Amino acid sequence: MSAGGCLCGAVRYEVRGDLRGIIICHCVECLRWCGAPFAATAARRDELVVDETSLRWIPSPESSRAARRGFCAACGSSLFWDAPEAETVSIGAGTLDDSSGLAVIRHVYAHHAPPWDVVA
């Protein structure tokens, strides 16, 4: 089991299953959402348990998949990306309590990366 949460601790979550490797997204929305590329792992929707008391969702305005983004209403931490038809929910890798077992498996939208964002 993995666990994580936001900067202030108001939103906590558990993953009761395996996490996918990390995908780093360089799209314009993720750059604006995080101030940097969004490094995300993912978990099956039915294996993610979230204390949603302070969790808020907003639509991801340019998403071709009608996705939404989850953040902490108290501290603003970017936590989740969720497309309704997907079997998984993307989770900000930096929000995990321990991400030591994960590795980057892919970069997406690298052609959107600004000059300072060096894609490995």
N, CA, C and O atoms as a GROMACS GRO file, in nm:
protein
  480
    1MET      N    1   0.084  -0.118   0.000
    1MET     CA    2   0.000   0.000   0.000
    1MET      C    3   0.088   0.125   0.000
    1MET      O    4   0.192   0.129   0.066
    2SER      N    5   0.045   0.225  -0.074
    2SER     CA    6   0.113   0.354  -0.079
    2SER      C    7   0.020   0.460  -0.022
    2SER      O    8  -0.102   0.443  -0.021
    3ALA      N    9   0.079   0.568   0.025
    3ALA     CA   10  -0.001   0.678   0.081
    3ALA      C   11   0.066   0.809   0.044
    3ALA      O   12   0.183   0.814   0.007
    4GLY      N   13  -0.013   0.915   0.055
    4GLY     CA   14   0.040   1.047   0.027
    4GLY      C   15  -0.058   1.155   0.064
    4GLY      O   16  -0.162   1.128   0.125
    5GLY      N   17  -0.024   1.278   0.027
    5GLY     CA   18  -0.113   1.388   0.059
    5GLY      C   19  -0.055   1.520   0.014
    5GLY      O   20   0.050   1.527  -0.049
    6CYS      N   21  -0.126   1.624   0.048
    6CYS     CA   22  -0.088   1.760   0.009
    6CYS      C   23   0.016   1.817   0.106
    6CYS      O   24   0.055   1.752   0.203
    7LEU      N   25   0.060   1.938   0.077
    7LEU     CA   26   0.163   2.004   0.157
    7LEU      C   27   0.121   2.025   0.302
    7LEU      O   28   0.200   2.004   0.394
    8CYS      N   29  -0.004   2.066   0.324
    8CYS     CA   30  -0.048   2.098   0.460
    8CYS      C   31  -0.109   1.980   0.534
    8CYS      O   32  -0.132   1.988   0.655
    9GLY      N   33  -0.135   1.870   0.464
    9GLY     CA   34  -0.191   1.751   0.528
    9GLY      C   35  -0.342   1.746   0.531
    9GLY      O   36  -0.399   1.651   0.586
   10ALA      N   37  -0.410   1.844   0.475
   10ALA     CA   38  -0.557   1.845   0.476
   10ALA      C   39  -0.616   1.738   0.385
   10ALA      O   40  -0.726   1.689   0.410
   11VAL      N   41  -0.544   1.702   0.279
   11VAL     CA   42  -0.589   1.593   0.190
   11VAL      C   43  -0.490   1.478   0.203
   11VAL      O   44  -0.370   1.495   0.180
   12ARG      N   45  -0.542   1.363   0.239
   12ARG     CA   46  -0.461   1.241   0.247
   12ARG      C   47  -0.526   1.136   0.159
   12ARG      O   48  -0.648   1.136   0.140
   13TYR      N   49  -0.444   1.046   0.105
   13TYR     CA   50  -0.497   0.938   0.023
   13TYR      C   51  -0.416   0.812   0.044
   13TYR      O   52  -0.302   0.816   0.091
   14GLU      N   53  -0.476   0.699   0.009
   14GLU     CA   54  -0.411   0.569   0.012
   14GLU      C   55  -0.435   0.501  -0.122
   14GLU      O   56  -0.541   0.517  -0.183
   15VAL      N   57  -0.336   0.426  -0.167
   15VAL     CA   58  -0.351   0.343  -0.286
   15VAL      C   59  -0.341   0.199  -0.240
   15VAL      O   60  -0.237   0.156  -0.189
   16ARG      N   61  -0.448   0.125  -0.257
   16ARG     CA   62  -0.454  -0.014  -0.213
   16ARG      C   63  -0.431  -0.108  -0.330
   16ARG      O   64  -0.510  -0.197  -0.358
   17GLY      N   65  -0.321  -0.085  -0.398
   17GLY     CA   66  -0.284  -0.164  -0.514
   17GLY      C   67  -0.152  -0.111  -0.568
   17GLY      O   68  -0.081  -0.035  -0.502
   18ASP      N   69  -0.121  -0.152  -0.689
   18ASP     CA   70   0.006  -0.113  -0.751
   18ASP      C   71  -0.002   0.025  -0.815
   18ASP      O   72  -0.109   0.068  -0.859
   19LEU      N   73   0.111   0.092  -0.818
   19LEU     CA   74   0.123   0.220  -0.888
   19LEU      C   75   0.193   0.198  -1.022
   19LEU      O   76   0.282   0.115  -1.033
   20ARG      N   77   0.151   0.273  -1.121
   20ARG     CA   78   0.216   0.272  -1.251
   20ARG      C   79   0.347   0.350  -1.240
   20ARG      O   80   0.363   0.432  -1.150
   21GLY      N   81   0.441   0.325  -1.331
   21GLY     CA   82   0.561   0.406  -1.337
   21GLY      C   83   0.524   0.551  -1.366
   21GLY      O   84   0.409   0.580  -1.400
   22ILE      N   85   0.619   0.640  -1.353
   22ILE     CA   86   0.593   0.783  -1.365
   22ILE      C   87   0.596   0.827  -1.511
   22ILE      O   88   0.690   0.797  -1.584
   23ILE      N   89   0.493   0.900  -1.550
   23ILE     CA   90   0.488   0.966  -1.680
   23ILE      C   91   0.502   1.115  -1.653
   23ILE      O   92   0.432   1.170  -1.569
   24ILE      N   93   0.592   1.178  -1.726
   24ILE     CA   94   0.612   1.322  -1.710
   24ILE      C   95   0.545   1.392  -1.827
   24ILE      O   96   0.580   1.371  -1.943
   25CYS      N   97   0.447   1.477  -1.794
   25CYS     CA   98   0.370   1.548  -1.896
   25CYS      C   99   0.421   1.693  -1.907
   25CYS      O  100   0.430   1.764  -1.807
   26HIS      N  101   0.452   1.733  -2.030
   26HIS     CA  102   0.505   1.866  -2.058
   26HIS      C  103   0.401   1.954  -2.127
   26HIS      O  104   0.437   2.059  -2.182
   27CYS      N  105   0.273   1.914  -2.127
   27CYS     CA  106   0.171   1.993  -2.197
   27CYS      C  107   0.154   2.129  -2.129
   27CYS      O  108   0.192   2.148  -2.013
   28VAL      N  109   0.097   2.222  -2.202
   28VAL     CA  110   0.080   2.359  -2.152
   28VAL      C  111  -0.005   2.361  -2.026
   28VAL      O  112   0.026   2.435  -1.932
   29GLU      N  113  -0.111   2.281  -2.021
   29GLU     CA  114  -0.196   2.279  -1.901
   29GLU      C  115  -0.119   2.231  -1.778
   29GLU      O  116  -0.132   2.290  -1.671
   30CYS      N  117  -0.041   2.125  -1.793
   30CYS     CA  118   0.035   2.075  -1.679
   30CYS      C  119   0.141   2.176  -1.635
   30CYS      O  120   0.165   2.194  -1.516
   31LEU      N  121   0.204   2.242  -1.733
   31LEU     CA  122   0.303   2.345  -1.697
   31LEU      C  123   0.237   2.456  -1.615
   31LEU      O  124   0.294   2.502  -1.516
   32ARG      N  125   0.118   2.497  -1.655
   32ARG     CA  126   0.048   2.603  -1.580
   32ARG      C  127  -0.004   2.551  -1.446
   32ARG      O  128  -0.005   2.624  -1.347
   33TRP      N  129  -0.048   2.426  -1.443
   33TRP     CA  130  -0.103   2.365  -1.322
   33TRP      C  131   0.003   2.352  -1.213
   33TRP      O  132  -0.022   2.380  -1.096
   34CYS      N  133   0.122   2.309  -1.253
   34CYS     CA  134   0.228   2.280  -1.156
   34CYS      C  135   0.340   2.383  -1.152
   34CYS      O  136   0.417   2.388  -1.057
   35GLY      N  137   0.348   2.466  -1.256
   35GLY     CA  138   0.462   2.556  -1.268
   35GLY      C  139   0.584   2.484  -1.322
   35GLY      O  140   0.693   2.540  -1.328
   36ALA      N  141   0.565   2.360  -1.362
   36ALA     CA  142   0.671   2.272  -1.413
   36ALA      C  143   0.601   2.153  -1.478
   36ALA      O  144   0.479   2.142  -1.468
   37PRO      N  145   0.674   2.064  -1.541
   37PRO     CA  146   0.610   1.943  -1.593
   37PRO      C  147   0.545   1.865  -1.479
   37PRO      O  148   0.592   1.868  -1.366
   38PHE      N  149   0.437   1.796  -1.509
   38PHE     CA  150   0.364   1.718  -1.409
   38PHE      C  151   0.416   1.575  -1.412
   38PHE      O  152   0.394   1.504  -1.510
   39ALA      N  153   0.483   1.533  -1.307
   39ALA     CA  154   0.531   1.396  -1.293
   39ALA      C  155   0.424   1.317  -1.221
   39ALA      O  156   0.397   1.342  -1.103
   40ALA      N  157   0.362   1.222  -1.291
   40ALA     CA  158   0.248   1.152  -1.233
   40ALA      C  159   0.260   1.002  -1.243
   40ALA      O  160   0.301   0.948  -1.346
   41THR      N  161   0.225   0.936  -1.137
   41THR     CA  162   0.204   0.793  -1.137
   41THR      C  163   0.053   0.776  -1.152
   41THR      O  164  -0.017   0.874  -1.172
   42ALA      N  165   0.003   0.656  -1.142
   42ALA     CA  166  -0.142   0.635  -1.152
   42ALA      C  167  -0.180   0.511  -1.075
   42ALA      O  168  -0.098   0.421  -1.053
   43ALA      N  169  -0.305   0.508  -1.034
   43ALA     CA  170  -0.360   0.393  -0.964
   43ALA      C  171  -0.498   0.363  -1.020
   43ALA      O  172  -0.567   0.453  -1.070
   44ARG      N  173  -0.538   0.238  -1.012
   44ARG     CA  174  -0.674   0.203  -1.053
   44ARG      C  175  -0.772   0.282  -0.968
   44ARG      O  176  -0.755   0.298  -0.847
   45ARG      N  177  -0.874   0.330  -1.033
   45ARG     CA  178  -0.977   0.412  -0.967
   45ARG      C  179  -1.033   0.344  -0.842
   45ARG      O  180  -1.054   0.410  -0.740
   46ASP      N  181  -1.058   0.213  -0.850
   46ASP     CA  182  -1.119   0.142  -0.737
   46ASP      C  183  -1.019   0.109  -0.626
   46ASP      O  184  -1.058   0.055  -0.522
   47GLU      N  185  -0.890   0.143  -0.646
   47GLU     CA  186  -0.789   0.118  -0.543
   47GLU      C  187  -0.737   0.246  -0.478
   47GLU      O  188  -0.646   0.242  -0.396
   48LEU      N  189  -0.796   0.359  -0.516
   48LEU     CA  190  -0.758   0.488  -0.459
   48LEU      C  191  -0.863   0.533  -0.359
   48LEU      O  192  -0.981   0.545  -0.393
   49VAL      N  193  -0.821   0.556  -0.235
   49VAL     CA  194  -0.911   0.601  -0.130
   49VAL      C  195  -0.864   0.739  -0.085
   49VAL      O  196  -0.750   0.755  -0.041
   50VAL      N  197  -0.952   0.839  -0.096
   50VAL     CA  198  -0.914   0.978  -0.069
   50VAL      C  199  -1.005   1.037   0.037
   50VAL      O  200  -1.127   1.020   0.032
   51ASP      N  201  -0.944   1.107   0.134
   51ASP     CA  202  -1.022   1.190   0.227
   51ASP      C  203  -1.052   1.318   0.150
   51ASP      O  204  -0.965   1.402   0.131
   52GLU      N  205  -1.176   1.332   0.105
   52GLU     CA  206  -1.212   1.442   0.014
   52GLU      C  207  -1.262   1.567   0.085
   52GLU      O  208  -1.315   1.657   0.019
   53THR      N  209  -1.245   1.576   0.216
   53THR     CA  210  -1.292   1.692   0.290
   53THR      C  211  -1.239   1.823   0.233
   53THR      O  212  -1.315   1.918   0.215
   54SER      N  213  -1.111   1.831   0.206
   54SER     CA  214  -1.049   1.953   0.153
   54SER      C  215  -1.010   1.942   0.006
   54SER      O  216  -0.944   2.030  -0.048
   55LEU      N  217  -1.052   1.833  -0.060
   55LEU     CA  218  -1.020   1.814  -0.201
   55LEU      C  219  -1.121   1.889  -0.287
   55LEU      O  220  -1.242   1.880  -0.264
   56ARG      N  221  -1.071   1.963  -0.385
   56ARG     CA  222  -1.157   2.034  -0.479
   56ARG      C  223  -1.117   1.993  -0.620
   56ARG      O  224  -1.001   1.960  -0.646
   57TRP      N  225  -1.212   1.997  -0.710
   57TRP     CA  226  -1.190   1.960  -0.850
   57TRP      C  227  -1.224   2.077  -0.940
   57TRP      O  228  -1.321   2.150  -0.916
   58ILE      N  229  -1.144   2.096  -1.045
   58ILE     CA  230  -1.176   2.194  -1.150
   58ILE      C  231  -1.160   2.125  -1.284
   58ILE      O  232  -1.080   2.032  -1.298
   59PRO      N  233  -1.236   2.168  -1.383
   59PRO     CA  234  -1.218   2.111  -1.517
   59PRO      C  235  -1.082   2.150  -1.572
   59PRO      O  236  -1.031   2.259  -1.545
   60SER      N  237  -1.024   2.061  -1.649
   60SER     CA  238  -0.899   2.090  -1.718
   60SER      C  239  -0.940   2.149  -1.853
   60SER      O  240  -0.976   2.073  -1.943
   61PRO      N  241  -0.935   2.281  -1.869
   61PRO     CA  242  -1.004   2.349  -1.979
   61PRO      C  243  -0.971   2.304  -2.121
   61PRO      O  244  -1.059   2.305  -2.206
   62GLU      N  245  -0.849   2.266  -2.148
   62GLU     CA  246  -0.812   2.228  -2.284
   62GLU      C  247  -0.807   2.076  -2.304
   62GLU      O  248  -0.762   2.030  -2.409
   63SER      N  249  -0.852   2.000  -2.209
   63SER     CA  250  -0.842   1.856  -2.216
   63SER      C  251  -0.935   1.798  -2.323
   63SER      O  252  -1.054   1.826  -2.326
   64SER      N  253  -0.878   1.717  -2.410
   64SER     CA  254  -0.959   1.649  -2.512
   64SER      C  255  -1.033   1.530  -2.451
   64SER      O  256  -1.118   1.470  -2.517
   65ARG      N  257  -1.000   1.495  -2.327
   65ARG     CA  258  -1.062   1.381  -2.258
   65ARG      C  259  -1.160   1.424  -2.149
   65ARG      O  260  -1.201   1.341  -2.069
   66ALA      N  261  -1.197   1.551  -2.145
   66ALA     CA  262  -1.289   1.604  -2.044
   66ALA      C  263  -1.237   1.578  -1.903
   66ALA      O  264  -1.315   1.548  -1.812
   67ALA      N  265  -1.107   1.589  -1.885
   67ALA     CA  266  -1.044   1.561  -1.757
   67ALA      C  267  -1.070   1.672  -1.656
   67ALA      O  268  -1.108   1.784  -1.691
   68ARG      N  269  -1.048   1.637  -1.531
   68ARG     CA  270  -1.055   1.734  -1.422
   68ARG      C  271  -0.929   1.720  -1.339
   68ARG      O  272  -0.861   1.617  -1.345
   69ARG      N  273  -0.898   1.824  -1.262
   69ARG     CA  274  -0.777   1.826  -1.179
   69ARG      C  275  -0.817   1.847  -1.033
   69ARG      O  276  -0.900   1.932  -1.002
   70GLY      N  277  -0.756   1.767  -0.945
   70GLY     CA  278  -0.786   1.775  -0.803
   70GLY      C  279  -0.675   1.844  -0.727
   70GLY      O  280  -0.557   1.819  -0.750
   71PHE      N  281  -0.714   1.932  -0.636
   71PHE     CA  282  -0.616   2.007  -0.557
   71PHE      C  283  -0.669   2.027  -0.415
   71PHE      O  284  -0.788   2.009  -0.388
   72CYS      N  285  -0.580   2.064  -0.325
   72CYS     CA  286  -0.617   2.090  -0.186
   72CYS      C  287  -0.671   2.233  -0.176
   72CYS      O  288  -0.607   2.328  -0.220
   73ALA      N  289  -0.790   2.246  -0.119
   73ALA     CA  290  -0.851   2.378  -0.103
   73ALA      C  291  -0.779   2.462   0.002
   73ALA      O  292  -0.791   2.584   0.002
   74ALA      N  293  -0.705   2.398   0.092
   74ALA     CA  294  -0.637   2.471   0.199
   74ALA      C  295  -0.501   2.525   0.155
   74ALA      O  296  -0.469   2.641   0.182
   75CYS      N  297  -0.419   2.442   0.088
   75CYS     CA  298  -0.284   2.485   0.052
   75CYS      C  299  -0.260   2.498  -0.098
   75CYS      O  300  -0.158   2.554  -0.139
   76GLY      N  301  -0.351   2.447  -0.180
   76GLY     CA  302  -0.338   2.458  -0.324
   76GLY      C  303  -0.254   2.351  -0.391
   76GLY      O  304  -0.233   2.358  -0.512
   77SER      N  305  -0.207   2.252  -0.317
   77SER     CA  306  -0.125   2.147  -0.378
   77SER      C  307  -0.198   2.077  -0.491
   77SER      O  308  -0.316   2.042  -0.479
   78SER      N  309  -0.128   2.056  -0.603
   78SER     CA  310  -0.180   1.982  -0.718
   78SER      C  311  -0.166   1.834  -0.688
   78SER      O  312  -0.055   1.786  -0.663
   79LEU      N  313  -0.276   1.760  -0.690
   79LEU     CA  314  -0.273   1.620  -0.650
   79LEU      C  315  -0.310   1.521  -0.760
   79LEU      O  316  -0.239   1.423  -0.780
   80PHE      N  317  -0.420   1.545  -0.831
   80PHE     CA  318  -0.474   1.443  -0.921
   80PHE      C  319  -0.511   1.499  -1.058
   80PHE      O  320  -0.540   1.618  -1.074
   81TRP      N  321  -0.510   1.410  -1.157
   81TRP     CA  322  -0.565   1.435  -1.290
   81TRP      C  323  -0.654   1.317  -1.319
   81TRP      O  324  -0.611   1.202  -1.310
   82ASP      N  325  -0.780   1.344  -1.355
   82ASP     CA  326  -0.879   1.238  -1.369
   82ASP      C  327  -0.961   1.256  -1.496
   82ASP      O  328  -1.032   1.355  -1.510
   83ALA      N  329  -0.952   1.160  -1.587
   83ALA     CA  330  -1.036   1.158  -1.707
   83ALA      C  331  -1.147   1.057  -1.682
   83ALA      O  332  -1.119   0.944  -1.643
   84PRO      N  333  -1.273   1.094  -1.703
   84PRO     CA  334  -1.386   1.009  -1.664
   84PRO      C  335  -1.387   0.868  -1.723
   84PRO      O  336  -1.433   0.775  -1.657
   85GLU      N  337  -1.338   0.850  -1.847
   85GLU     CA  338  -1.343   0.718  -1.909
   85GLU      C  339  -1.222   0.632  -1.876
   85GLU      O  340  -1.219   0.514  -1.911
   86ALA      N  341  -1.123   0.687  -1.809
   86ALA     CA  342  -1.001   0.612  -1.777
   86ALA      C  343  -1.024   0.517  -1.659
   86ALA      O  344  -1.105   0.544  -1.571
   87GLU      N  345  -0.951   0.408  -1.660
   87GLU     CA  346  -0.958   0.312  -1.549
   87GLU      C  347  -0.872   0.356  -1.432
   87GLU      O  348  -0.886   0.304  -1.321
   88THR      N  349  -0.781   0.452  -1.457
   88THR     CA  350  -0.690   0.497  -1.353
   88THR      C  351  -0.706   0.646  -1.327
   88THR      O  352  -0.763   0.719  -1.409
   89VAL      N  353  -0.655   0.689  -1.214
   89VAL     CA  354  -0.646   0.830  -1.178
   89VAL      C  355  -0.498   0.862  -1.166
   89VAL      O  356  -0.423   0.790  -1.098
   90SER      N  357  -0.455   0.969  -1.232
   90SER     CA  358  -0.314   1.011  -1.220
   90SER      C  359  -0.293   1.082  -1.088
   90SER      O  360  -0.376   1.161  -1.045
   91ILE      N  361  -0.181   1.052  -1.025
   91ILE     CA  362  -0.147   1.105  -0.893
   91ILE      C  363  -0.012   1.174  -0.903
   91ILE      O  364   0.084   1.115  -0.953
   92GLY      N  365  -0.003   1.296  -0.855
   92GLY     CA  366   0.124   1.367  -0.854
   92GLY      C  367   0.228   1.286  -0.778
   92GLY      O  368   0.211   1.261  -0.659
   93ALA      N  369   0.334   1.244  -0.846
   93ALA     CA  370   0.435   1.159  -0.783
   93ALA      C  371   0.501   1.225  -0.662
   93ALA      O  372   0.540   1.158  -0.567
   94GLY      N  373   0.512   1.357  -0.666
   94GLY     CA  374   0.572   1.429  -0.555
   94GLY      C  375   0.486   1.435  -0.430
   94GLY      O  376   0.532   1.477  -0.324
   95THR      N  377   0.360   1.392  -0.442
   95THR     CA  378   0.271   1.394  -0.326
   95THR      C  379   0.273   1.263  -0.249
   95THR      O  380   0.211   1.252  -0.143
   96LEU      N  381   0.344   1.162  -0.302
   96LEU     CA  382   0.355   1.034  -0.232
   96LEU      C  383   0.447   1.048  -0.110
   96LEU      O  384   0.545   1.122  -0.115
   97ASP      N  385   0.415   0.978  -0.004
   97ASP     CA  386   0.503   0.977   0.113
   97ASP      C  387   0.635   0.909   0.080
   97ASP      O  388   0.740   0.949   0.131
   98ASP      N  389   0.631   0.806  -0.004
   98ASP     CA  390   0.752   0.734  -0.044
   98ASP      C  391   0.738   0.693  -0.190
   98ASP      O  392   0.657   0.606  -0.223
   99SER      N  393   0.815   0.754  -0.276
   99SER     CA  394   0.810   0.720  -0.419
   99SER      C  395   0.937   0.648  -0.463
   99SER      O  396   0.967   0.641  -0.583
  100SER      N  397   1.012   0.596  -0.368
  100SER     CA  398   1.143   0.538  -0.398
  100SER      C  399   1.138   0.418  -0.492
  100SER      O  400   1.238   0.388  -0.556
  101GLY      N  401   1.027   0.348  -0.502
  101GLY     CA  402   1.019   0.231  -0.589
  101GLY      C  403   0.975   0.262  -0.731
  101GLY      O  404   0.959   0.171  -0.812
  102LEU      N  405   0.955   0.389  -0.762
  102LEU     CA  406   0.904   0.427  -0.894
  102LEU      C  407   1.013   0.483  -0.983
  102LEU      O  408   1.112   0.539  -0.935
  103ALA      N  409   0.994   0.468  -1.113
  103ALA     CA  410   1.088   0.523  -1.211
  103ALA      C  411   1.010   0.587  -1.325
  103ALA      O  412   0.896   0.550  -1.351
  104VAL      N  413   1.073   0.682  -1.393
  104VAL     CA  414   1.011   0.746  -1.509
  104VAL      C  415   1.006   0.644  -1.623
  104VAL      O  416   1.106   0.581  -1.657
  105ILE      N  417   0.886   0.628  -1.682
  105ILE     CA  418   0.870   0.533  -1.792
  105ILE      C  419   0.845   0.603  -1.926
  105ILE      O  420   0.862   0.542  -2.032
  106ARG      N  421   0.805   0.732  -1.922
  106ARG     CA  422   0.775   0.800  -2.046
  106ARG      C  423   0.759   0.950  -2.025
  106ARG      O  424   0.722   0.996  -1.916
  107HIS      N  425   0.788   1.024  -2.130
  107HIS     CA  426   0.760   1.168  -2.136
  107HIS      C  427   0.652   1.187  -2.242
  107HIS      O  428   0.657   1.124  -2.348
  108VAL      N  429   0.554   1.272  -2.215
  108VAL     CA  430   0.450   1.302  -2.314
  108VAL      C  431   0.444   1.453  -2.338
  108VAL      O  432   0.478   1.531  -2.250
  109TYR      N  433   0.400   1.491  -2.456
  109TYR     CA  434   0.390   1.632  -2.498
  109TYR      C  435   0.523   1.706  -2.484
  109TYR      O  436   0.526   1.825  -2.454
  110ALA      N  437   0.632   1.635  -2.507
  110ALA     CA  438   0.765   1.696  -2.496
  110ALA      C  439   0.782   1.811  -2.594
  110ALA      O  440   0.862   1.902  -2.570
  111HIS      N  441   0.709   1.809  -2.704
  111HIS     CA  442   0.719   1.917  -2.802
  111HIS      C  443   0.662   2.050  -2.749
  111HIS      O  444   0.684   2.155  -2.808
  112HIS      N  445   0.590   2.045  -2.637
  112HIS     CA  446   0.539   2.167  -2.574
  112HIS      C  447   0.637   2.224  -2.471
  112HIS      O  448   0.616   2.334  -2.420
  113ALA      N  449   0.742   2.151  -2.440
  113ALA     CA  450   0.834   2.190  -2.334
  113ALA      C  451   0.901   2.326  -2.366
  113ALA      O  452   0.950   2.345  -2.477
  114PRO      N  453   0.902   2.418  -2.270
  114PRO     CA  454   0.974   2.544  -2.291
  114PRO      C  455   1.126   2.518  -2.290
  114PRO      O  456   1.169   2.411  -2.248
  115PRO      N  457   1.205   2.614  -2.335
  115PRO     CA  458   1.350   2.594  -2.345
  115PRO      C  459   1.417   2.551  -2.213
  115PRO      O  460   1.515   2.476  -2.216
  116TRP      N  461   1.367   2.596  -2.100
  116TRP     CA  462   1.430   2.561  -1.973
  116TRP      C  463   1.395   2.420  -1.927
  116TRP      O  464   1.459   2.367  -1.836
  117ASP      N  465   1.295   2.357  -1.990
  117ASP     CA  466   1.250   2.222  -1.953
  117ASP      C  467   1.325   2.121  -2.039
  117ASP      O  468   1.280   2.086  -2.148
  118VAL      N  469   1.437   2.074  -1.991
  118VAL     CA  470   1.520   1.982  -2.066
  118VAL      C  471   1.463   1.841  -2.051
  118VAL      O  472   1.461   1.786  -1.941
  119VAL      N  473   1.417   1.785  -2.161
  119VAL     CA  474   1.357   1.652  -2.160
  119VAL      C  475   1.468   1.547  -2.175
  119VAL      O  476   1.544   1.550  -2.272
  120ALA      N  477   1.476   1.457  -2.078
  120ALA     CA  478   1.581   1.355  -2.079
  120ALA      C  479   1.559   1.257  -2.193
  120ALA      O  480   1.637   1.164  -2.210
   0.00000   0.00000   0.00000
